[in-house]
C-alpha cells in the first residue's frame, strides 16, 4: 500500500511540474498578455503599425491598439486621463509635458525625423526651396505650431529667413500632407518619412531642415493599465528589428 501511495504522489508531482513555467510557451515569454494601448505621433502611423504587428507575433497574448494624432494633442489627452500604456512623441517638448505632469518617466529616444517640402508628383510649381514658398500665388499648408511638425517648420523657415502665411494650419502632419494629395494646396512641410509612405506626392529637400530635426522618444505611462506589456513594447521599439523598420522608412538613428 505504501508503495502505491508513493507512486501516486510522484505521478502527481510530475503532473504539477509539467504545468509549471517550463512547460508553457506563454509563461516563458514573461506572462505578457491583454490589451496594450499606444498613443503615438501621427508620423509614426505606418512604422508603428508594422512594429506592432511584429510585437504581437512575438507575444501572442498581447493585442496592440494604436491612437495616432499630433503629439501635443496626445499629451493633453493623457493629462486628461485617457487610458493608455505607452506614449511615443515626435518632439522632446511634448514628451517633457507628459513627464512634467507626472504622466511618464524616463523617456528614451529611438529615432529622428527631418522635414521636406511635399509637392504633387512632378513638382508642377517647380519649387526648389523654402524661399519659393513665399510666392503669394502659392497655397501652402503647415502643421499647427503646437505640434512637432509645425514647430519644426517655423524653425526651418526662420533659419531660411522666409516669411510666409499658410492658407491652413493642420492638427498633424498627415492632415497637412492630405492637403497636397487632395490638390487643395501647392505644397506643405512634412516629414521625409511621410512622403515615402504616400502616393502622388514627392519631397523637395532643403538645407534648413538640418536646423529643425525632431527627436522621437517613447515612455511607459505612469498609470499604464498593462505596465508589463508596456515595458516590453518600449524595449522592442529600441530593438534592432524595430530600428530597421524605422530606418527603412527614412527615419534617422537617435
N, C-alpha and C positions, 0 to 999 in steps of 0.2 A: 504493500500500500504506500509506504514512504517513497519507494522508487517511482510509483505512478504520479504522486503529488509533485515530486521534484521535477519530473519530465514536463508535467503540465505547466509548472511555474517557469521553466526555461523556455518553453514554447511561447508563453505569454510575454516574457521579456524580449524575445526576438521579434515578436509582432510589434511591440511598442517601439523598439529601436528602428524598425523598418519605416514607421510612420514619422520618425523624427526628422530634423533638419537635413540630414544627409540623404534622405530618401525622396525629398520633394524639390523639383527644379525651382519652383517659385520661392521656396524658402531660401535656396542658395542665392537668389537674386537680391536678398536683403528685405524680404517681406514687403516689397513695394506693391501697391495696388490702389484702386479707387480713382476718382476724378482728380485731374490736375488742371488748374486754370492759370493760363499765362497771359498777362497783359503785355503787349509788345508794340513797339513803334510801327507805324504803317509801312515804312520802308523795309521792314523785315518780313512782310507777308509771305513772299514766295519761299525764301530761305528757311524761315522758321516752320512753315508748313511741312517742308521736306524733312527738316531736322526732327520735328515732332513725330512724323511717321516712323523714322528710324528709331527714335527713342521708344515708341510703343512696341516696335518689333523686338527691341532688346529687353523690354519689360512688359510682357503680355498682360499683366494685371492692371496696367495704368492706361487711362483714357485721357488724352490731352485735348483740352479745348482752348482756343485762342480768341483773344479780343484785340484786334488791331485798330489803332487810331493814333492821333497825334500824341506825342509823349506828354505834353502839358495837360491834355485832356485826361489821359490815363492816370497821371499823378493826382489830379483833382478827384477823379472817381475813387481812387484808392483812399484818399484822405476822407472822403465822404462815407467810407465804409463798404465799398463794393467788395464782395468776396473774391479774393484772388490769392494765388500761391507765389507767383513769380512776376517780377517787373523787369522788362528789358527796355531801356530808354535810348533814344538816339543822340542824346547830348548830356554832358555831366550836370548841367544846371537843373534839368528835370529830375534826374536821379537824386541830386542834392536836396531838392524839395521833399522827396519821399523820405530821405534819411533824416533831415531836419525835423520833420513832422513825427518822427519815431515810427514810421511805417516800414522801414527797411534798414538794413545794416550791412556793412562790409561788401559793397558792390564791387564787381570785378569787370574790368574792361575785356572785351572779346573781339572788337572789330572797329574799323574806322571807315568813314564814308566821305566822298568828295562830290561836289556839285558839278553839273554840266548844264548847258542850255538845251532844253528839249525843243526840237522843231519838227514840223511834219517831214516825213520822208522826202528826200530830195532837196530839203532846205530851200523852199521857194523864195524866201526873202533874202537869201544869201547872207545870213547872219554869221559873223566870224568872231564876235567877242561881245563883252558887256556893253561897250560903247554903242554898238549898233542898236541895243535895246532902248536907248534914249530917243530914238526917232519917234516923233509924235504920231506918225502914221501907223506905228506898230501897236498891237494889243498884246500885253504881257501879263501873265499870271504869276503871283508869288504866294508862298505859304504865309500864313499869319505869323507875325513876329514872335508870338508866344511859343510857337512850335519850333523844333530844331532846324528844319529846312528853311524857315523864314528868318530866323536869327542868323543862320549861316549866309543866306542870300544877302542880307543887309551888310554883313561884314565884308563879303566879297565886293559888293557894289561900292562900299566906302573905300576899299583898297584900290579900286579902279578909278575912283573919282567920278563915278557915273551916278547921276541922279535921275530916277525915273518914277513915274506914278503908274502903278499897275492898274489894270481895269478890274482886277478882282484879287482878294486875299482869300486863300483857301485854308480849310482846317487841318489838312495834312498833305503830304507830298503826293499821294495817289490822286487826290482830288485836283491838285494843281496839274498833274500830268494828264488827267482826263480832259481838262480844258483844251489841251493841244490835240489829243487823239480825236476829240469830237469836233475839231475845227472852230472852236469858239475863241481861241486866241492864236497868235502867231508864234508865241514862244512862252516857255516857263522855266524857272530854275528848279531843278530836281536833282536827285542823286544819280550818279552814274549807273548804279545797280538797277534803278527803276527803268532806265532806258533799255537795259539788257533784257528785262522781263516783259517789255511791251512790244506791240506791233504797230506799224505805221508811223513810227517816230524814229528820230536819230538824235544823237547828242553832239553838241559842239563844245569841245574843251576850251577852257580859258585859264590863263596862268594865275589869276587872282584866287582861284579855287584853293590854292595851296594855303592861303591865309584863313580859310574857313573850313578846315577839315573837322568833321564831327567824330567824337569818340563814343562808341556804343558801350553801355555797361549793363550788367544784369545782377539781380539780387533776389534772395528769398525774402518774402514779405513777413513782417513781424507776426501777423495774425494768420499766417497761412493755414488753411484747413488741412492740408496734406503736406506737412513740413518734410517728411522723409522723401517723398517723390519730388518735392521742390528742390531739395538739396541735390538729388541725383540728376535732375534736369539741368540745373546750373552747371554742375560738373561736366555733364555731357556736352553742353554748348561750348565749353572750353576744351573739349577733347579734339584730337587730331582729325577724327572723322567729320565732326561738325565744322571745324575751321576750314576743312577742304571744301565743304559745301558753300560756305561764305566766300571763300577765295574764288571759287568757280563763278560765283555770281557777280564778282567785281569788287567785293569788299577788300579793304587793306587790313593787314595784320595790326593788332593793337600796339 
